[in-house]
């Protein structure tokens, strides 16, 4: 339980968690720690963009020469606000955590 408490003390901080799995996932996940419970921890690994089509953004006017993904489209008028609409999270089972890395500065207890 002390390990979970130490994890929970770092909610809101950027951390790296290494897992017991092999391959790419064994190299670790870095993100902002948002949830810690007895079953899993959640990291936000990529923040999504702000809501689209707010006043004054590019949804109000076409961006010449690019499609919605931002690639060239032979001079057609397209809106380029949708290049990356989603962020990403990773849920890691607590029993698969091999190591947990966080900054010493600002950490409680050390």
Secondary structure as GFF3:
##gff-version 3
##sequence-region A 1 110
A	DSSP	alpha_helix	2	8	.	.	.	ID=ss1
A	DSSP	beta_strand	14	19	.	.	.	ID=ss2
A	DSSP	three_ten_helix	23	27	.	.	.	ID=ss3
A	DSSP	beta_strand	29	36	.	.	.	ID=ss4
A	DSSP	beta_strand	40	46	.	.	.	ID=ss5
A	DSSP	three_ten_helix	58	60	.	.	.	ID=ss6
A	DSSP	beta_strand	63	66	.	.	.	ID=ss7
A	DSSP	beta_strand	72	78	.	.	.	ID=ss8
A	DSSP	beta_strand	88	93	.	.	.	ID=ss9
A	DSSP	three_ten_helix	94	96	.	.	.	ID=ss10
A	DSSP	beta_strand	97	101	.	.	.	ID=ss11
###
